[in-house]
Amino acid sequence: MNTKETDLAWLAGFIDGEGCFHFRRNSGTRNYYYPVVRVANTDVPTLDVVLGILDRTGLAHQKPTWRYPDNGNLPSWDVAVAGSKKITQWLTALIPYLHTKRGQAEDMLRFLQLRAADTSQRDYSDEEYEIMRRISKRMVILPRQELRERPTHCANGHLFTDESTYLWNGRKGFRACRICRNAAAARARERRLHPADG
């Protein structure tokens, strides 16, 4: 295994554990979704390793961003990539080395291939909607013609109210469920405090 293969295998393993494949909806009136791949962690030396691998392998990425939570958690960084060509480059390079997230990566690559083949780009096919729903399980994917018929409940059945709803990443048009987020955070804390034996 040469240096590039070793780098890609390491990065794929890190993405299997700390990476995320998802779709974001634009904040305008047009119901358009775009794919994003990101990796996040709290360890600064690990960020240096990730950036070094991305530079050596020629994988384009956005500038790292930092989050400084006020709830006592450690500051965290994330590195993301967006844009069809850049994500296709990432997925093509990493899929052979992915394990737990290979299915999501293959789905996203298929989505990008379908988008590239559809020159009209007017609406999503049934297959494209199904891919988005599989990858973004907690995100309500709306057909464009249903954009104004906003859902009243999250994917887990919680009613969207002022108290239970927040705008994901501050972007208009994408409501997320605070109840689901808090439950996920509680599960994550429990896993950190009581890791599985072995």
Backbone as a printed PyTorch tensor [residue, N CA C, xyz], in Angstrom:
tensor([[[  0.8500,  -1.1840,   0.0000],
         [  0.0000,   0.0000,   0.0000],
         [  0.8910,   1.2400,   0.0000]],

        [[  0.6990,   2.1280,  -0.9990],
         [  1.5260,   3.3280,  -1.0660],
         [  0.9980,   4.4030,  -0.1120]],

        [[  1.7400,   5.5310,  -0.0700],
         [  1.3870,   6.5790,   0.8970],
         [ -0.0150,   7.1320,   0.6570]],

        [[ -0.3740,   7.3500,  -0.6140],
         [ -1.7080,   7.8860,  -0.9000],
         [ -2.7970,   6.9150,  -0.4580]],

        [[ -2.6060,   5.6220,  -0.7270],
         [ -3.6030,   4.6290,  -0.3100],
         [ -3.7120,   4.5840,   1.2100]],

        [[ -2.5620,   4.6720,   1.8880],
         [ -2.5790,   4.6800,   3.3510],
         [ -3.3400,   5.8950,   3.8800]],

        [[ -3.0800,   7.0680,   3.2770],
         [ -3.7820,   8.2850,   3.6790],
         [ -5.2850,   8.1550,   3.4840]],

        [[ -5.6860,   7.6520,   2.3140],
         [ -7.1180,   7.5270,   2.0270],
         [ -7.7770,   6.5090,   2.9540]],

        [[ -7.0680,   5.4170,   3.2470],
         [ -7.6190,   4.4040,   4.1520],
         [ -7.7900,   4.9850,   5.5570]],

        [[ -6.8010,   5.7680,   6.0180],
         [ -6.9140,   6.3960,   7.3430],
         [ -8.0830,   7.3630,   7.3630]],

        [[ -8.1830,   8.2220,   6.3310],
         [ -9.2530,   9.2160,   6.2820],
         [-10.6200,   8.5390,   6.2210]],

        [[-10.7290,   7.4700,   5.4440],
         [-12.0030,   6.7420,   5.3520],
         [-12.3840,   6.1590,   6.7020]],

        [[-11.4130,   5.6060,   7.4120],
         [-11.7000,   5.0650,   8.7410],
         [-12.1660,   6.1430,   9.6970]],

        [[-11.5520,   7.3180,   9.5920],
         [-11.9570,   8.4330,  10.4460],
         [-13.3670,   8.8970,  10.0950]],

        [[-13.6770,   8.9480,   8.8030],
         [-15.0280,   9.3410,   8.3700],
         [-16.0500,   8.3000,   8.8030]],

        [[-15.6850,   7.0150,   8.7650],
         [-16.5980,   5.9840,   9.2580],
         [-17.0280,   6.2780,  10.6930]],

        [[-16.1030,   6.8000,  11.4910],
         [-16.4230,   7.0700,  12.8940],
         [-16.9120,   8.4730,  13.1750]],

        [[-16.3500,   9.4680,  12.4830],
         [-16.6190,  10.8610,  12.8290],
         [-17.2140,  11.6730,  11.6690]],

        [[-17.5120,  11.0200,  10.5620],
         [-18.0000,  11.7360,   9.3930],
         [-19.5150,  11.7530,   9.2980]],

        [[-20.0070,  12.5760,   8.3910],
         [-21.4470,  12.7300,   8.2080],
         [-21.7500,  13.0150,   6.7420]],

        [[-22.6920,  12.2840,   6.1970],
         [-23.2090,  12.5390,   4.8550],
         [-24.6350,  13.0460,   5.0180]],

        [[-24.9370,  14.2000,   4.4500],
         [-26.2940,  14.7090,   4.5970],
         [-26.6270,  15.6720,   3.4620]],

        [[-27.8890,  16.0900,   3.4360],
         [-28.3590,  17.0630,   2.4600],
         [-28.8310,  18.3090,   3.1910]],

        [[-28.5460,  19.4490,   2.6200],
         [-29.0350,  20.7070,   3.1680],
         [-29.9800,  21.3440,   2.1720]],

        [[-30.9790,  22.0110,   2.7040],
         [-31.9140,  22.7130,   1.8290],
         [-31.5290,  24.1750,   1.7650]],

        [[-31.6040,  24.7510,   0.5760],
         [-31.2400,  26.1590,   0.4560],
         [-32.2460,  27.0240,   1.2020]],

        [[-31.8300,  28.2220,   1.5170],
         [-32.6650,  29.0860,   2.3430],
         [-33.6080,  29.9520,   1.5160]],

        [[-33.6080,  29.7860,   0.2090],
         [-34.4890,  30.5720,  -0.6410],
         [-35.8600,  29.9440,  -0.7690]],

        [[-36.6270,  30.4390,  -1.7070],
         [-37.9830,  29.9250,  -1.8920],
         [-37.9910,  28.6480,  -2.7220]],

        [[-36.9210,  28.3900,  -3.4560],
         [-36.8610,  27.1930,  -4.2950],
         [-36.4590,  26.0020,  -3.4470]],

        [[-37.2010,  24.9270,  -3.5540],
         [-36.9670,  23.7510,  -2.7350],
         [-35.8310,  22.9360,  -3.3460]],

        [[-34.6090,  23.3310,  -3.0440],
         [-33.4440,  22.7000,  -3.6330],
         [-32.5580,  22.1420,  -2.5320]],

        [[-32.1000,  20.9130,  -2.6980],
         [-31.2460,  20.2650,  -1.7190],
         [-29.8630,  20.0460,  -2.3200]],

        [[-28.8520,  20.2200,  -1.4920],
         [-27.5150,  19.9400,  -1.9910],
         [-26.7650,  19.0770,  -0.9740]],

        [[-25.9400,  18.1660,  -1.4730],
         [-25.2380,  17.2440,  -0.5870],
         [-24.0370,  17.8960,   0.0780]],

        [[-23.7280,  17.4150,   1.2740],
         [-22.5690,  17.8770,   2.0320],
         [-21.9140,  16.6690,   2.6900]],

        [[-20.5910,  16.6470,   2.6870],
         [-19.8310,  15.6640,   3.4550],
         [-19.0070,  16.4430,   4.4680]],

        [[-19.0470,  16.0230,   5.7230],
         [-18.2680,  16.7270,   6.7290],
         [-17.6830,  15.7320,   7.7180]],

        [[-16.6130,  16.1510,   8.3560],
         [-15.9820,  15.3600,   9.4150],
         [-15.6900,  16.3170,  10.5580]],

        [[-15.9310,  15.8800,  11.7950],
         [-15.7890,  16.7590,  12.9490],
         [-15.1610,  16.0150,  14.1140]],

        [[-14.4970,  16.7900,  14.9780],
         [-13.8500,  16.1990,  16.1440],
         [-13.4390,  17.3400,  17.0730]],

        [[-12.9140,  16.9980,  18.2490],
         [-12.4460,  18.0210,  19.1880],
         [-10.9270,  18.0600,  19.2870]],

        [[-10.2490,  17.0660,  18.7430],
         [ -8.8000,  16.9460,  18.9070],
         [ -8.0570,  17.7740,  17.8610]],

        [[ -7.2570,  18.7400,  18.2970],
         [ -6.5650,  19.6370,  17.3710],
         [ -5.5040,  18.9050,  16.5430]],

        [[ -4.6580,  18.0500,  17.1330],
         [ -3.6870,  17.3260,  16.3020],
         [ -4.3450,  16.4880,  15.2000]],

        [[ -5.5410,  15.9620,  15.4860],
         [ -6.2450,  15.1880,  14.4690],
         [ -6.6560,  16.0750,  13.2990]],

        [[ -7.0340,  17.3120,  13.5810],
         [ -7.3570,  18.2480,  12.5030],
         [ -6.1540,  18.4400,  11.5930]],

        [[ -4.9680,  18.5730,  12.1800],
         [ -3.7590,  18.7300,  11.3770],
         [ -3.5300,  17.5250,  10.4710]],

        [[ -3.7920,  16.3340,  10.9980],
         [ -3.6330,  15.1170,  10.1950],
         [ -4.6310,  15.1090,   9.0460]],

        [[ -5.8920,  15.4350,   9.3380],
         [ -6.9320,  15.4520,   8.2980],
         [ -6.5820,  16.4380,   7.1950]],

        [[ -6.1880,  17.6490,   7.5740],
         [ -5.8470,  18.6620,   6.5780],
         [ -4.6250,  18.2450,   5.7640]],

        [[ -3.6690,  17.6090,   6.4120],
         [ -2.4900,  17.1390,   5.7010],
         [ -2.8350,  16.0980,   4.6550]],

        [[ -3.7140,  15.1760,   5.0130],
         [ -4.1350,  14.1400,   4.0670],
         [ -4.9030,  14.7560,   2.9050]],

        [[ -5.7940,  15.6750,   3.2060],
         [ -6.5670,  16.3150,   2.1440],
         [ -5.6470,  17.0560,   1.1750]],

        [[ -4.6460,  17.7300,   1.7110],
         [ -3.7000,  18.4510,   0.8470],
         [ -2.8820,  17.4810,   0.0000]],

        [[ -2.3860,  16.4120,   0.6170],
         [ -1.5340,  15.4660,  -0.1210],
         [ -2.3050,  14.7140,  -1.1950]],

        [[ -3.5760,  14.4330,  -0.9340],
         [ -4.3660,  13.6540,  -1.8910],
         [ -5.1240,  14.5290,  -2.8800]],

        [[ -5.0480,  15.8440,  -2.7020],
         [ -5.7020,  16.7470,  -3.6410],
         [ -7.2100,  16.8210,  -3.4990]],

        [[ -7.7430,  16.4840,  -2.3150],
         [ -9.1920,  16.5390,  -2.0950],
         [ -9.5570,  17.9420,  -1.5990]],

        [[-10.3380,  18.6620,  -2.4060],
         [-10.7190,  20.0370,  -2.0710],
         [-11.6580,  20.0390,  -0.8720]],

        [[-11.6210,  21.1190,  -0.1000],
         [-12.4620,  21.2060,   1.0900],
         [-12.6350,  22.6590,   1.4730]],

        [[-13.6290,  22.9060,   2.3190],
         [-13.8420,  24.2440,   2.8560],
         [-12.8860,  24.4810,   4.0200]],

        [[-12.7110,  25.7440,   4.3570],
         [-11.8750,  26.0960,   5.4910],
         [-12.4850,  25.5210,   6.7670]],

        [[-11.6610,  24.9550,   7.6530],
         [-12.2170,  24.3980,   8.9020],
         [-12.9650,  25.4650,   9.7000]],

        [[-14.0520,  25.0620,  10.3090],
         [-14.8010,  25.9570,  11.1820],
         [-14.7800,  25.4020,  12.6020]],

        [[-14.8710,  26.3020,  13.5660],
         [-14.8390,  25.9180,  14.9730],
         [-16.1650,  26.2500,  15.6270]],

        [[-16.5800,  25.4000,  16.5490],
         [-17.7830,  25.6370,  17.3450],
         [-17.3680,  25.6770,  18.8170]],

        [[-17.8620,  26.6820,  19.5130],
         [-17.5270,  26.8500,  20.9270],
         [-18.8130,  26.7810,  21.7480]],

        [[-19.1980,  25.5880,  22.1520],
         [-20.4710,  25.4410,  22.8750],
         [-20.4030,  26.0820,  24.2550]],

        [[-21.5540,  26.5300,  24.7330],
         [-21.6220,  27.1520,  26.0570],
         [-22.2120,  26.1970,  27.0960]],

        [[-22.2390,  24.9130,  26.7700],
         [-22.8290,  23.9360,  27.6950],
         [-21.7710,  23.0850,  28.3990]],

        [[-20.5000,  23.5050,  28.3050],
         [-19.4520,  22.7550,  28.9820],
         [-18.7330,  21.7590,  28.0920]],

        [[-19.2670,  21.4760,  26.9160],
         [-18.5870,  20.5650,  26.0040],
         [-17.3500,  21.2250,  25.4220]],

        [[-16.4350,  20.3950,  24.9390],
         [-15.2020,  20.9070,  24.3580],
         [-15.4720,  21.6070,  23.0310]],

        [[-14.6480,  22.5890,  22.6840],
         [-14.7470,  23.1800,  21.3470],
         [-14.4970,  22.0930,  20.3000]],

        [[-15.1560,  22.2110,  19.1820],
         [-14.9880,  21.2070,  18.1270],
         [-14.7610,  21.8990,  16.7910]],

        [[-14.0840,  21.1880,  15.9030],
         [-13.8540,  21.6840,  14.5480],
         [-14.5910,  20.8030,  13.5710]],

        [[-14.8810,  21.3370,  12.4160],
         [-15.3650,  20.4730,  11.3370],
         [-14.8250,  20.9650,  10.0050]],

        [[-14.6120,  19.9940,   9.1440],
         [-14.1540,  20.2400,   7.7800],
         [-15.2190,  19.6720,   6.8580]],

        [[-15.6960,  20.4930,   5.9370],
         [-16.7850,  20.0680,   5.0580],
         [-16.3930,  20.2470,   3.6020]],

        [[-17.1110,  19.5460,   2.7570],
         [-16.9700,  19.7270,   1.3110],
         [-18.3720,  19.7500,   0.7180]],

        [[-18.6000,  20.6990,  -0.1940],
         [-19.8730,  20.8110,  -0.8970],
         [-19.5650,  21.0680,  -2.3610]],

        [[-20.5720,  20.8780,  -3.1840],
         [-20.3760,  21.0360,  -4.6230],
         [-20.2520,  19.6780,  -5.2880]],

        [[-20.9890,  19.4840,  -6.3540],
         [-21.0820,  18.1680,  -6.9900],
         [-19.7220,  17.6050,  -7.3840]],

        [[-18.8990,  18.4050,  -8.0470],
         [-17.6080,  17.8990,  -8.5280],
         [-16.6750,  17.5400,  -7.3790]],

        [[-16.6410,  18.3840,  -6.3610],
         [-15.7460,  18.1240,  -5.2350],
         [-16.1840,  16.8930,  -4.4450]],

        [[-17.4960,  16.7780,  -4.2040],
         [-17.9730,  15.6150,  -3.4500],
         [-17.7700,  14.3380,  -4.2630]],

        [[-18.0030,  14.4050,  -5.5670],
         [-17.7630,  13.2330,  -6.4130],
         [-16.3100,  12.7990,  -6.3050]],

        [[-15.3900,  13.7540,  -6.2810],
         [-13.9640,  13.4420,  -6.1330],
         [-13.7070,  12.7390,  -4.8020]],

        [[-14.2800,  13.2680,  -3.7250],
         [-14.1310,  12.6430,  -2.4060],
         [-14.6670,  11.2190,  -2.4100]],

        [[-15.9000,  11.0670,  -2.8750],
         [-16.5550,   9.7570,  -2.8010],
         [-15.8290,   8.7210,  -3.6510]],

        [[-15.4310,   9.1010,  -4.8420],
         [-14.7230,   8.1730,  -5.7190],
         [-13.4250,   7.6870,  -5.0780]],

        [[-12.7400,   8.6130,  -4.3910],
         [-11.4740,   8.2470,  -3.7530],
         [-11.6670,   7.4150,  -2.4890]],

        [[-12.7400,   7.6800,  -1.7300],
         [-12.8740,   7.0860,  -0.4040],
         [-13.7360,   5.8320,  -0.3350]],

        [[-14.6820,   5.6730,  -1.2410],
         [-15.6000,   4.5240,  -1.1630],
         [-14.8790,   3.1870,  -1.0470]],

        [[-13.7910,   2.9460,  -1.7900],
         [-13.1240,   1.6330,  -1.6530],
         [-12.6190,   1.3360,  -0.2470]],

        [[-12.4420,   2.3720,   0.5840],
         [-11.8770,   2.1860,   1.9220],
         [-12.9110,   2.3270,   3.0320]],

        [[-14.1240,   2.7860,   2.7120],
         [-15.1530,   2.9540,   3.7280],
         [-15.7640,   1.6120,   4.1210]],

        [[-16.2610,   1.5490,   5.3370],
         [-16.9450,   0.3390,   5.8060],
         [-18.3480,   0.6950,   6.2960]],

        [[-18.4620,   1.3030,   7.4910],
         [-19.7870,   1.5260,   8.0710],
         [-20.5970,   2.5670,   7.3070]],

        [[-19.9440,   3.5070,   6.6450],
         [-20.6720,   4.5520,   5.9210],
         [-20.5760,   4.3860,   4.4090]],

        [[-20.1670,   3.2190,   3.9620],
         [-20.0360,   3.0120,   2.5140],
         [-21.3900,   3.1280,   1.8170]],

        [[-22.4330,   2.5710,   2.4300],
         [-23.7600,   2.6350,   1.8140],
         [-24.2190,   4.0690,   1.6010]],

        [[-24.0010,   4.9330,   2.6090],
         [-24.3810,   6.3360,   2.4680],
         [-23.5720,   7.0160,   1.3690]],

        [[-22.2800,   6.7030,   1.3300],
         [-21.4110,   7.3060,   0.3090],
         [-21.8330,   6.8600,  -1.0890]],

        [[-22.1440,   5.5790,  -1.2430],
         [-22.5730,   5.0820,  -2.5540],
         [-23.9070,   5.6920,  -2.9580]],

        [[-24.8050,   5.8670,  -1.9800],
         [-26.0790,   6.5270,  -2.2650],
         [-25.8610,   7.9590,  -2.7450]],

        [[-24.9850,   8.6820,  -2.0510],
         [-24.7440,  10.0740,  -2.4300],
         [-24.1000,  10.1680,  -3.8110]],

        [[-23.1770,   9.2640,  -4.1090],
         [-22.5590,   9.2560,  -5.4340],
         [-23.5980,   8.9610,  -6.5080]],

        [[-24.5020,   8.0340,  -6.2300],
         [-25.5760,   7.7250,  -7.1780],
         [-26.4610,   8.9530,  -7.4040]],

        [[-26.7800,   9.6630,  -6.3170],
         [-27.5800,  10.8860,  -6.4230],
         [-26.8940,  11.8920,  -7.3450]],

        [[-25.6040,  12.0940,  -7.1550],
         [-24.8660,  13.0470,  -7.9830],
         [-24.8330,  12.6130,  -9.4410]],

        [[-24.7300,  11.3160,  -9.6770],
         [-24.7470,  10.8100, -11.0520],
         [-26.1060,  11.0410, -11.7050]],

        [[-27.1750,  10.8310, -10.9420],
         [-28.5210,  11.0790, -11.4740],
         [-28.7260,  12.5560, -11.7760]],

        [[-28.2380,  13.4200, -10.8780],
         [-28.3640,  14.8630, -11.1010],
         [-27.6030,  15.2940, -12.3480]],

        [[-26.4180,  14.7230, -12.5390],
         [-25.5940,  15.0900, -13.6980],
         [-26.2380,  14.6320, -14.9980]],

        [[-26.9740,  13.5150, -14.9300],
         [-27.5960,  12.9740, -16.1440],
         [-28.8860,  13.7010, -16.5090]],

        [[-29.4950,  14.3970, -15.5250],
         [-30.7550,  15.1060, -15.7580],
         [-30.4460,  16.5570, -16.1380]],

        [[-30.4760,  16.8420, -17.4110],
         [-30.1110,  18.1890, -17.8660],
         [-31.1770,  19.2250, -17.5180]],

        [[-32.4250,  18.8000, -17.2870],
         [-33.4810,  19.7650, -16.9730],
         [-33.3460,  20.2920, -15.5480]],

        [[-32.9300,  19.4070, -14.5910],
         [-32.7580,  19.7760, -13.1870],
         [-34.0160,  20.4210, -12.5960]],

        [[-35.1950,  20.0770, -13.1440],
         [-36.4230,  20.7330, -12.6740],
         [-36.9120,  20.1670, -11.3560]],

        [[-36.9950,  18.8780, -11.2720],
         [-37.4750,  18.2630, -10.0440],
         [-36.7030,  16.9750,  -9.8400]],

        [[-36.8070,  16.4390,  -8.6500],
         [-36.0940,  15.2180,  -8.3300],
         [-36.9280,  14.0020,  -8.7270]],

        [[-36.2340,  12.9670,  -9.1570],
         [-36.9100,  11.7110,  -9.4830],
         [-37.2670,  10.9920,  -8.1830]],

        [[-38.1100,   9.9650,  -8.3000],
         [-38.4610,   9.1750,  -7.1200],
         [-37.2160,   8.5610,  -6.4930]],

        [[-36.2820,   8.1120,  -7.3320],
         [-35.0490,   7.5180,  -6.8110],
         [-34.2230,   8.5470,  -6.0450]],

        [[-34.1640,   9.7710,  -6.5710],
         [-33.4040,  10.8160,  -5.8830],
         [-34.0330,  11.1660,  -4.5360]],

        [[-35.3740,  11.2730,  -4.5010],
         [-36.0420,  11.5340,  -3.2250],
         [-35.7660,  10.4130,  -2.2250]],

        [[-35.7910,   9.1820,  -2.7000],
         [-35.5640,   8.0450,  -1.8130],
         [-34.1420,   8.0710,  -1.2610]],

        [[-33.1700,   8.4240,  -2.0880],
         [-31.7850,   8.5280,  -1.6190],
         [-31.6700,   9.6070,  -0.5500]],

        [[-32.2750,  10.7820,  -0.7940],
         [-32.2010,  11.8620,   0.1920],
         [-32.8400,  11.4490,   1.5110]],

        [[-33.9500,  10.7420,   1.4360],
         [-34.6240,  10.3120,   2.6710],
         [-33.7820,   9.2830,   3.4290]],

        [[-33.1300,   8.3800,   2.6910],
         [-32.2990,   7.3750,   3.3630],
         [-31.1200,   8.0170,   4.0780]],

        [[-30.4800,   8.9800,   3.4350],
         [-29.2940,   9.6000,   4.0160],
         [-29.6720,  10.5720,   5.1250]],

        [[-30.7020,  11.3720,   4.9040],
         [-31.1010,  12.3980,   5.8770],
         [-32.3390,  11.9400,   6.6150]],

        [[-32.1850,  10.9430,   7.4650],
         [-33.3340,  10.3160,   8.1110],
         [-34.1070,  11.2780,   9.0110]],

        [[-33.4070,  12.2470,   9.6180],
         [-34.0950,  13.1690,  10.5290],
         [-34.5190,  14.4520,   9.8320]],

        [[-34.3240,  14.5290,   8.5290],
         [-34.6860,  15.7370,   7.7910],
         [-35.9030,  15.4400,   6.9310]],

        [[-36.8910,  16.2970,   6.9870],
         [-38.0940,  16.1130,   6.1850],
         [-37.8050,  16.6230,   4.7740]],

        [[-37.7820,  15.7070,   3.8040],
         [-37.5110,  16.0660,   2.4160],
         [-38.8350,  16.3470,   1.7230]],

        [[-39.0050,  17.5890,   1.2750],
         [-40.2590,  17.9890,   0.6380],
         [-40.1050,  18.0610,  -0.8700]],

        [[-41.0370,  17.4590,  -1.6210],
         [-41.0690,  17.7440,  -3.0580],
         [-41.2490,  19.2380,  -3.2680]],

        [[-40.7140,  19.7580,  -4.3380],
         [-40.7460,  21.2090,  -4.5370],
         [-42.1670,  21.7620,  -4.5430]],

        [[-43.1000,  20.9960,  -5.1210],
         [-44.4600,  21.5130,  -5.1960],
         [-45.1180,  21.5630,  -3.8270]],

        [[-44.5110,  20.9070,  -2.8230],
         [-45.0790,  20.9010,  -1.4750],
         [-44.3290,  21.8370,  -0.5350]],

        [[-43.4850,  22.6950,  -1.0600],
         [-42.6520,  23.5350,  -0.2150],
         [-43.4770,  24.3600,   0.7630]],

        [[-44.6060,  24.9210,   0.3030],
         [-45.3990,  25.7810,   1.1760],
         [-46.2210,  24.9950,   2.1780]],

        [[-46.3930,  23.6990,   1.9390],
         [-47.1310,  22.8600,   2.8770],
         [-46.1330,  22.2940,   3.8820]],

        [[-45.6760,  23.1410,   4.7780],
         [-44.6320,  22.7390,   5.7020],
         [-45.1620,  21.7010,   6.6840]],

        [[-44.3520,  20.7200,   7.0360],
         [-44.8150,  19.6840,   7.9560],
         [-45.0910,  20.2590,   9.3380]],

        [[-46.0330,  19.6580,  10.0130],
         [-46.3930,  20.1050,  11.3610],
         [-45.6710,  19.3000,  12.4300]],

        [[-45.0850,  18.1410,  12.0310],
         [-44.3990,  17.2650,  12.9730],
         [-43.0420,  16.8530,  12.4030]],

        [[-42.1070,  16.5130,  13.2930],
         [-40.8110,  16.0150,  12.8400],
         [-40.9680,  14.5570,  12.4140]],

        [[-39.8700,  13.9680,  11.9450],
         [-39.9160,  12.5860,  11.4520],
         [-40.2830,  11.5960,  12.5530]],

        [[-40.0600,  11.9840,  13.8210],
         [-40.3950,  11.1050,  14.9470],
         [-41.7330,  11.4410,  15.5860]],

        [[-42.4940,  12.3270,  14.9530],
         [-43.8520,  12.5970,  15.4060],
         [-44.0110,  13.7170,  16.4170]],

        [[-42.9330,  14.4580,  16.7190],
         [-43.0540,  15.5650,  17.6730],
         [-43.6120,  16.8030,  16.9680]],

        [[-44.5750,  17.4390,  17.6070],
         [-45.1980,  18.6270,  17.0300],
         [-44.2000,  19.7840,  16.9780]],

        [[-44.1430,  20.4700,  15.8280],
         [-43.2920,  21.6530,  15.7080],
         [-43.9780,  22.8300,  16.4160]],

        [[-43.3790,  23.2800,  17.5140],
         [-43.8590,  24.4640,  18.2230],
         [-42.6770,  25.4210,  18.3920]],

        [[-42.9370,  26.6140,  18.8940],
         [-41.8480,  27.5620,  19.1370],
         [-40.8350,  26.9910,  20.1220]],

        [[-41.3220,  26.2280,  21.1050],
         [-40.4380,  25.6760,  22.1270],
         [-39.6560,  24.4740,  21.6250]],

        [[-40.2460,  23.6710,  20.7330],
         [-39.6110,  22.4190,  20.3200],
         [-38.8820,  22.5250,  18.9880]],

        [[-38.8210,  23.7030,  18.4140],
         [-38.2700,  23.8620,  17.0710],
         [-37.1250,  24.8650,  17.0590]],

        [[-36.1200,  24.5610,  16.2660],
         [-35.0500,  25.5270,  16.0490],
         [-34.6480,  25.4720,  14.5780]],

        [[-34.0330,  26.5310,  14.1070],
         [-33.5560,  26.5780,  12.7280],
         [-32.1650,  25.9870,  12.6840]],

        [[-32.0300,  24.9100,  11.9340],
         [-30.7480,  24.2150,  11.8780],
         [-29.6920,  25.1210,  11.2730]],

        [[-28.6050,  25.3280,  12.0140],
         [-27.4810,  26.1560,  11.5770],
         [-27.9140,  27.5770,  11.2390]],

        [[-29.0690,  27.9870,  11.7820],
         [-29.5220,  29.3490,  11.5530],
         [-30.0510,  29.6100,  10.1560]],

        [[-30.2630,  28.5500,   9.3690],
         [-30.7170,  28.7530,   7.9940],
         [-32.2330,  28.7540,   7.9510]],

        [[-32.8040,  29.6940,   7.2290],
         [-34.2520,  29.7540,   7.1010],
         [-34.7430,  28.5630,   6.2910]],

        [[-35.9160,  28.0890,   6.6400],
         [-36.5540,  27.0550,   5.8320],
         [-36.2480,  25.6450,   6.2640]],

        [[-35.3080,  25.4280,   7.1900],
         [-35.0320,  24.0750,   7.6430],
         [-35.2400,  24.0180,   9.1460]],

        [[-36.4350,  23.6200,   9.5460],
         [-36.7310,  23.4780,  10.9620],
         [-36.2550,  22.1210,  11.4450]],

        [[-35.7570,  22.0850,  12.6360],
         [-35.3250,  20.8310,  13.2330],
         [-35.9560,  20.6970,  14.6130]],

        [[-36.0150,  19.4710,  15.0760],
         [-36.7200,  19.1650,  16.3220],
         [-35.7520,  19.2030,  17.5030]],

        [[-36.0130,  20.0900,  18.4540],
         [-35.1690,  20.2100,  19.6400],
         [-35.3060,  18.9740,  20.5300]],

        [[-36.4770,  18.3630,  20.5700],
         [-36.6900,  17.1560,  21.3880],
         [-35.7980,  16.0240,  20.8880]],

        [[-35.7750,  15.8250,  19.5580],
         [-34.9310,  14.7740,  18.9740],
         [-33.4590,  15.0730,  19.2130]],

        [[-33.0710,  16.3540,  19.0640],
         [-31.6750,  16.7300,  19.2720],
         [-31.2450,  16.4660,  20.7090]],

        [[-32.0930,  16.8420,  21.6620],
         [-31.7480,  16.6300,  23.0660],
         [-31.6610,  15.1490,  23.4010]],

        [[-32.5570,  14.3640,  22.8260],
         [-32.5220,  12.9130,  23.0620],
         [-31.2470,  12.3080,  22.4980]],

        [[-30.8440,  12.7590,  21.3010],
         [-29.6130,  12.2510,  20.6920],
         [-28.3990,  12.6430,  21.5250]],

        [[-28.4030,  13.8750,  22.0520],
         [-27.2910,  14.3220,  22.8960],
         [-27.2230,  13.5020,  24.1830]],

        [[-28.3890,  13.1800,  24.7400],
         [-28.4190,  12.3760,  25.9670],
         [-27.8730,  10.9770,  25.7090]],

        [[-28.2430,  10.3960,  24.5580],
         [-27.7180,   9.0690,  24.2120],
         [-26.2060,   9.1090,  24.0310]],

        [[-25.7130,  10.1770,  23.3990],
         [-24.2680,  10.3060,  23.1890],
         [-23.5320,  10.4360,  24.5200]],

        [[-24.1000,  11.2390,  25.4470],
         [-23.4850,  11.3760,  26.7740],
         [-23.4580,  10.0380,  27.4980]],

        [[-24.5530,   9.2940,  27.3790],
         [-24.6200,   7.9890,  28.0440],
         [-23.5760,   7.0380,  27.4850]],

        [[-23.3700,   7.0750,  26.1700],
         [-22.3510,   6.2060,  25.5560],
         [-20.9570,   6.5980,  26.0330]],

        [[-20.7080,   7.9080,  26.2050],
         [-19.3820,   8.3490,  26.6780],
         [-19.1640,   7.9600,  28.1340]],

        [[-20.2250,   8.0870,  28.9590],
         [-20.0870,   7.7710,  30.3680],
         [-20.0660,   6.2750,  30.6480]],

        [[-20.7680,   5.5220,  29.8020],
         [-20.8620,   4.0600,  30.0250],
         [-20.5980,   3.3300,  28.7070]],

        [[-19.3430,   3.3480,  28.2390],
         [-19.0490,   2.6570,  26.9760],
         [-19.3160,   1.1720,  27.1090]],

        [[-19.6650,   0.5630,  25.9720],
         [-19.9540,  -0.8780,  25.9830],
         [-18.7060,  -1.6400,  26.3880]],

        [[-18.9090,  -2.7160,  27.1120],
         [-17.7670,  -3.5500,  27.5250],
         [-17.0660,  -4.1120,  26.3110]],

        [[-15.7600,  -4.1830,  26.3760],
         [-14.9680,  -4.7530,  25.2910],
         [-14.6560,  -3.7260,  24.2800]]])
